[in-house]
């Protein structure tokens, strides 16, 4: 696998463009870069954003029409209310819908991989149904990887399609995966799981990447940074090289052009 094929743009953040925006996705497509985006369910559809709330309410309480009246402040990435005028404003990027993003990917000549990080409540099958249906409608089954929090989600998805699944689990969750589990294709781990007490990436016999690949036969995608860290997606070039040498099948980073 080529180095470029292993890189995923965190939230489709690319160059000067904000994450989870149409501009960021288009930049990744233009460069032929894989990407990862966050998918939230609102009242009557699916939108692409990592923010769970608009003002004081959860995004699931709003219809798509209202969500689209909010935008992303280009200065600090915060969510701001910018009705209608968000379209075409230079200071605000609008929140895209999932169909918009999938349409861009389907129309592109670049066959990149796209991880959909599904933000959902446990056992919310309706959201999975909608996403699987959209992926099929846009003929992207071979390009999409569905990031799910529970193994039961993977079982449900595989009953409906051949869309690849990636488990966004804790260390405890990952340790419960059996080697004969055919419903999970990828496992996501955090960069700091590979580090020693001094923050250095090491290649121990018990290395997470080699163990997961050899023992349960899963591809491993590493998210740069650590769980709940503000700088998720950030990694030095030296640490990036170490993760690649450890044999990771993919690595999610901010501004991927730095590592090409």
BAVEXGU-429433 format. One line per field, with one value per residue (C-alpha): x, y, z; residue number from 1. Coordinates in steps of 0.001 Angstrom, whole numbers, m for minus. Layout:
N
X = c(X	...) .
Y = c(Y	...) .
Z = c(Z	...) .
resi = c(NUM	...) .
! end
This chain:
260
X = c(0	1328	1930	m756	m3334	m2740	m3473	m6976	m7776	m9288	m12804	m11734	m9568	m7258	m4894	m6570	m10074	m12007	m12978	m16395	m17008	m17764	m14572	m12477	m14034	m13499	m9860	m9292	m10951	m8837	m5688	m6881	m6751	m8789	m10913	m12849	m15982	m18441	m22094	m24890	m28587	m30965	m34762	m35298	m31916	m28146	m25624	m21829	m20538	m18709	m20789	m23596	m25446	m26792	m27140	m28379	m30210	m28978	m28752	m31225	m33973	m33582	m34725	m32179	m33678	m32818	m29373	m28465	m29105	m26082	m22522	m18903	m16914	m13818	m11718	m12174	m14383	m17260	m20902	m22678	m26214	m26095	m29500	m29545	m26660	m24282	m24257	m21481	m20209	m16428	m16424	m18716	m18676	m22019	m22794	m23193	m25623	m24361	m26030	m24131	m20810	m21580	m22649	m19288	m17427	m19531	m18940	m15184	m12874	m10665	m11545	m10656	m11766	m14158	m14654	m18051	m17702	m21302	m22320	m25344	m27155	m26920	m29330	m30523	m31034	m32921	m29761	m27786	m30569	m30512	m26731	m26514	m29301	m27511	m24186	m25888	m27806	m24579	m22803	m20105	m20178	m16530	m15300	m17090	m15956	m18594	m17123	m19377	m19166	m20607	m19955	m23716	m23790	m21295	m23413	m26487	m24653	m23211	m26683	m27672	m24546	m20849	m19903	m16670	m16944	m14512	m14913	m14353	m14032	m12223	m9314	m11787	m14140	m11327	m10004	m13382	m13226	m12893	m10591	m13549	m15540	m16216	m18415	m15615	m13043	m11043	m10233	m9400	m6812	m5325	m1740	m1060	m1860	1445	3479	5528	5478	7712	5346	7588	6137	7721	7803	7254	6279	2879	2431	m1277	m973	827	m1375	m4611	m3342	m1871	m4297	m7709	m6773	m8129	m6781	m5715	m6316	m4588	m6039	m3234	m3213	m5105	m8670	m10326	m7268	m7916	m5297	m6782	m5343	m2034	1182	4810	6475	8811	5960	4034	6961	7094	3390	3841	6834	4787	2564	m615	m3125	m4211	m3622	m6056	m4287	m4976	m3675	m2528	m529	2265	2956	2928) .
Y = c(0	3446	6028	8303	5520	5197	8843	10016	13707	14201	15645	16332	19167	20013	22946	26157	24661	23827	20283	18844	21386	21100	23045	20619	17583	19102	19862	16229	15002	17313	15935	12329	12043	9680	11436	10969	12965	13083	12239	13414	12640	15568	15503	14585	13817	13445	16257	16424	18025	17075	19502	17762	20923	24040	26720	24783	21943	18669	18718	15807	18227	20353	19657	19926	23257	24802	23189	24794	28212	27635	27795	27288	30365	30321	31980	29484	26667	27470	27067	30371	31334	32771	32353	31999	34442	31643	30743	32708	34383	34507	34413	31397	27903	26153	22763	20227	17335	13782	13417	16517	15007	11569	13190	14974	11724	9804	12432	12497	10465	9772	6456	7512	5900	7781	6974	8026	8463	7843	9758	7856	6547	2836	606	3417	1159	3822	5913	2923	2114	5650	5706	2267	3239	6468	4701	2193	4891	6745	3507	3999	609	m71	3354	3913	2670	2984	3917	2445	2354	m1127	m4597	m5127	m2285	m4150	m7301	m5339	m3554	m6773	m8326	m5564	m4832	m5394	m1923	m2052	m1414	157	m246	2972	1138	1369	m931	m3145	m3317	m4193	m6963	m8731	m9070	m12698	m13797	m15368	m12119	m11382	m8324	m5941	m5065	m2314	m1344	2220	2830	6061	7140	7381	3678	3078	5352	4680	6816	9374	9904	7954	5489	2103	m1208	m3730	m7370	m6508	m3594	m2911	m2819	m6141	m7851	m6806	m7699	m11065	m12270	m11154	m10388	m6824	m3804	m1073	2656	4990	8360	10841	12274	10767	10227	13450	15534	19005	18460	15265	14617	16334	14345	15233	14022	11832	10124	9782	7884	5563	4729	3973	1725	m165	m1258	755	310	3919	7050	9915	13293	17004	18686	15478	17259	17730	13987	13220) .
Z = c(0	m949	1798	362	553	4296	5093	6084	6509	9972	9476	5875	7172	4313	3917	5037	4957	8113	9008	8119	5367	1666	933	2957	1274	m2172	m1352	m328	m3508	m5655	m4017	m4094	m297	1858	4448	7656	8523	11430	10806	13112	12849	13071	13145	9499	7988	8368	8568	8684	11883	15077	17160	19029	20013	18314	20964	24020	22278	20844	17055	16867	17908	14761	11186	8369	7288	10657	10919	7606	9149	11354	10111	11182	12158	9926	12666	15493	14151	16511	15484	14834	13816	10307	8629	4831	4417	5434	1730	98	3283	3564	7384	7788	6274	6229	7757	4909	4692	4256	813	m364	673	m778	m4038	m4312	m3670	m6197	m8896	m8324	m10525	m7487	m5823	m2313	947	3225	6905	8240	12000	13031	16141	17416	20444	21224	19263	16989	13982	12019	11606	10324	7850	6446	6076	4455	2047	1056	509	m1773	m3668	m4451	m5456	m2841	m1125	m2039	m936	2368	5771	8496	11869	14541	18369	18969	17582	17295	14748	12563	12666	11612	8773	7335	7174	4753	2747	2128	3373	5387	9125	11558	15322	17284	20586	23891	24728	26586	23574	21178	23416	23147	19338	18299	15490	13667	13693	10012	10564	11630	8960	10670	14240	15300	18007	19351	18781	22524	22943	21132	23390	26528	29679	27967	25027	22666	20139	20734	18888	21660	20975	22448	20044	19456	15671	15246	17832	16182	12724	13727	16400	15158	11537	11425	9615	12026	11613	14055	15021	15710	19219	22133	23269	24500	23625	22226	19524	18121	14673	15429	15083	14409	11233	13281	15141	11896	10367	13385	13085	9388	10142	12733	9855	10425	7602	7953	10035	10597	10704	10433	7275	5536	2824	5421	5454	1717) .
resi = c(1	2	3	4	5	6	7	8	9	10	11	12	13	14	15	16	17	18	19	20	21	22	23	24	25	26	27	28	29	30	31	32	33	34	35	36	37	38	39	40	41	42	43	44	45	46	47	48	49	50	51	52	53	54	55	56	57	58	59	60	61	62	63	64	65	66	67	68	69	70	71	72	73	74	75	76	77	78	79	80	81	82	83	84	85	86	87	88	89	90	91	92	93	94	95	96	97	98	99	100	101	102	103	104	105	106	107	108	109	110	111	112	113	114	115	116	117	118	119	120	121	122	123	124	125	126	127	128	129	130	131	132	133	134	135	136	137	138	139	140	141	142	143	144	145	146	147	148	149	150	151	152	153	154	155	156	157	158	159	160	161	162	163	164	165	166	167	168	169	170	171	172	173	174	175	176	177	178	179	180	181	182	183	184	185	186	187	188	189	190	191	192	193	194	195	196	197	198	199	200	201	202	203	204	205	206	207	208	209	210	211	212	213	214	215	216	217	218	219	220	221	222	223	224	225	226	227	228	229	230	231	232	233	234	235	236	237	238	239	240	241	242	243	244	245	246	247	248	249	250	251	252	253	254	255	256	257	258	259	260) .
! end
